[in-house]
């Protein structure tokens, strides 16, 4: 069972659709309800979805406490998407910076720098969908950059010691490459 933490993203239905195609059981929990009932049994992996309100300067811990709780309490693989990626970066000591203008790219060329497990079987360059208004500025010591683009130096990261992965882009809207990323993540969760 994979737990999807819904950070109020419009893209959660796309994540569910891909997991349905992969015949993966999942449960979707809103960030607020998850924190109230944190004890979920049989969780083999966690997906932290993208989200809504900005997490600038003063981080809104009430909003992200379910995500942080997952990072602290689960040892299973965790995939952070967009805001989930930013929360991972922030939780590990990175700085979040607001863009002057929202970034939206439908066919952004992404260079895979490190064939971490979620990028297994993909070429060195893929096209992805990206839409965000902030980014992780620096890489904390516990994280390694796994992918970059001309637009963002830090497009994907992975944790040095734990199965935690973050992607700034939206694999759920990135076609075959995105589906392969989800398939690789699901394999890690088995």
C-alpha positions as CSV (number, residue, x, y, z in Angstrom):
1,X,0.0,0.0,0.0
2,X,1.3,3.4,-1.0
3,X,0.3,6.5,1.0
4,X,-0.3,9.6,-1.1
5,X,-0.1,12.8,1.1
6,X,-2.4,15.2,-0.7
7,X,-0.9,18.7,-0.2
8,X,-4.0,20.1,-2.1
9,X,-2.5,19.5,-5.5
10,X,-4.7,19.4,-8.7
11,X,-2.4,16.7,-9.9
12,X,-3.3,14.0,-7.4
13,X,-5.8,12.4,-9.9
14,X,-2.9,12.0,-12.3
15,X,-0.8,10.2,-9.7
16,X,-3.8,7.9,-8.9
17,X,-4.2,7.2,-12.6
18,X,-0.6,6.0,-13.0
19,X,-0.8,3.9,-9.8
20,X,-4.0,2.4,-11.1
21,X,-2.2,1.5,-14.4
22,X,0.5,-0.2,-12.4
23,X,-2.1,-2.1,-10.3
24,X,-0.8,-0.6,-7.1
25,X,-3.0,-0.2,-4.0
26,X,-2.9,3.2,-2.5
27,X,-4.6,5.4,0.0
28,X,-4.9,9.2,-0.3
29,X,-4.9,11.2,2.9
30,X,-5.3,15.0,3.1
31,X,-2.4,16.5,5.0
32,X,-4.6,17.7,7.8
33,X,-6.5,14.4,8.3
34,X,-3.3,12.4,8.1
35,X,-1.7,14.3,10.9
36,X,-4.7,13.6,13.1
37,X,-4.7,9.9,12.3
38,X,-1.0,9.3,11.6
39,X,-1.0,5.5,12.4
40,X,-1.4,3.9,9.0
41,X,-0.5,0.2,8.7
42,X,1.0,-1.7,5.8
43,X,2.5,1.4,4.2
44,X,5.3,0.4,1.8
45,X,5.9,3.8,0.3
46,X,4.9,7.5,0.6
47,X,4.3,10.1,-2.1
48,X,4.3,13.7,-1.0
49,X,2.3,15.5,-3.7
50,X,2.8,19.0,-5.0
51,X,0.7,21.7,-3.4
52,X,-0.8,25.1,-3.1
53,X,0.2,27.9,-0.8
54,X,3.8,29.2,-0.9
55,X,6.3,28.1,1.7
56,X,8.4,31.3,1.6
57,X,10.5,32.9,4.3
58,X,8.4,31.8,7.2
59,X,7.6,28.2,6.6
60,X,4.0,27.3,7.5
61,X,4.7,24.2,9.6
62,X,1.0,23.6,10.3
63,X,0.6,23.1,6.6
64,X,3.5,20.7,6.1
65,X,3.6,18.9,9.4
66,X,2.1,15.7,7.9
67,X,4.8,15.6,5.3
68,X,7.5,16.2,7.9
69,X,5.9,13.5,10.1
70,X,6.2,11.0,7.2
71,X,9.9,11.9,6.7
72,X,10.5,11.4,10.4
73,X,8.3,8.4,11.1
74,X,8.5,6.2,8.0
75,X,11.6,4.3,6.8
76,X,10.0,3.3,3.6
77,X,10.8,4.9,0.2
78,X,9.4,8.5,-0.1
79,X,9.0,10.4,-3.3
80,X,8.4,14.2,-3.0
81,X,6.9,15.9,-6.0
82,X,7.2,19.7,-6.5
83,X,6.2,21.0,-3.1
84,X,7.0,17.5,-1.7
85,X,10.5,17.9,-3.1
86,X,10.8,21.4,-1.6
87,X,9.7,20.1,1.8
88,X,12.4,17.4,1.6
89,X,15.0,20.0,0.7
90,X,13.9,22.3,3.5
91,X,13.6,19.4,6.1
92,X,17.2,18.5,5.3
93,X,18.5,22.0,5.7
94,X,18.1,23.6,2.3
95,X,16.8,27.1,1.6
96,X,13.6,27.7,-0.4
97,X,13.5,30.7,-2.7
98,X,10.5,32.2,-4.4
99,X,10.8,32.8,-8.1
100,X,10.0,36.3,-9.5
101,X,7.7,34.6,-12.0
102,X,6.0,31.2,-11.9
103,X,7.8,28.6,-14.0
104,X,5.8,26.5,-16.4
105,X,7.4,24.3,-19.0
106,X,5.6,21.5,-20.9
107,X,8.7,20.0,-22.5
108,X,11.6,20.9,-20.2
109,X,14.8,19.0,-21.1
110,X,16.1,17.4,-17.9
111,X,19.7,16.1,-17.6
112,X,20.0,13.1,-15.3
113,X,23.3,13.4,-13.5
114,X,23.0,10.4,-11.2
115,X,21.2,7.3,-12.2
116,X,19.6,6.9,-8.8
117,X,17.0,4.1,-8.5
118,X,14.1,6.2,-9.6
119,X,15.8,7.1,-12.9
120,X,16.8,3.5,-13.7
121,X,16.3,2.6,-17.3
122,X,15.8,6.2,-18.5
123,X,18.1,8.0,-21.0
124,X,20.5,10.7,-19.8
125,X,18.1,13.4,-21.0
126,X,14.3,13.3,-20.7
127,X,11.5,15.8,-21.2
128,X,9.3,16.6,-18.3
129,X,6.4,18.9,-17.2
130,X,7.3,21.5,-14.6
131,X,5.2,24.1,-12.9
132,X,6.4,25.8,-9.7
133,X,6.9,29.1,-8.0
134,X,9.8,28.4,-5.6
135,X,12.8,26.1,-5.6
136,X,15.5,24.6,-3.4
137,X,18.4,27.0,-3.7
138,X,21.2,24.9,-2.1
139,X,21.8,21.2,-1.6
140,X,22.0,20.2,2.0
141,X,24.7,17.8,3.1
142,X,22.3,14.8,3.3
143,X,21.1,15.2,-0.3
144,X,22.8,14.6,-3.7
145,X,21.6,16.3,-6.9
146,X,20.3,13.6,-9.3
147,X,19.1,15.8,-12.2
148,X,19.3,19.4,-13.4
149,X,18.1,21.6,-16.3
150,X,19.0,24.9,-17.8
151,X,16.1,26.4,-15.7
152,X,16.9,24.8,-12.4
153,X,20.2,23.5,-11.0
154,X,18.4,21.2,-8.6
155,X,15.6,19.3,-10.5
156,X,15.9,16.1,-8.5
157,X,17.7,14.9,-5.3
158,X,18.1,11.8,-3.3
159,X,19.1,11.2,0.3
160,X,22.6,9.7,1.0
161,X,21.4,7.2,3.6
162,X,17.6,6.8,3.3
163,X,15.3,5.9,0.3
164,X,14.1,9.5,0.0
165,X,13.8,11.1,-3.5
166,X,12.6,14.6,-4.5
167,X,11.7,15.9,-8.0
168,X,10.9,19.5,-8.7
169,X,9.0,18.6,-11.9
170,X,5.8,16.6,-12.2
171,X,6.4,13.0,-13.3
172,X,2.6,12.4,-13.2
173,X,2.3,14.8,-16.1
174,X,5.5,13.9,-17.9
175,X,4.4,11.0,-20.2
176,X,6.3,7.8,-20.5
177,X,9.4,9.1,-18.6
178,X,7.2,10.1,-15.7
179,X,5.4,6.7,-15.8
180,X,8.8,5.0,-15.7
181,X,9.8,7.1,-12.6
182,X,6.6,5.9,-10.8
183,X,7.2,2.3,-11.9
184,X,10.8,2.5,-10.5
185,X,9.5,4.0,-7.3
186,X,6.9,1.3,-6.9
187,X,9.6,-1.4,-7.4
188,X,11.5,0.2,-4.5
189,X,8.4,-0.1,-2.3
190,X,8.1,-3.9,-2.7
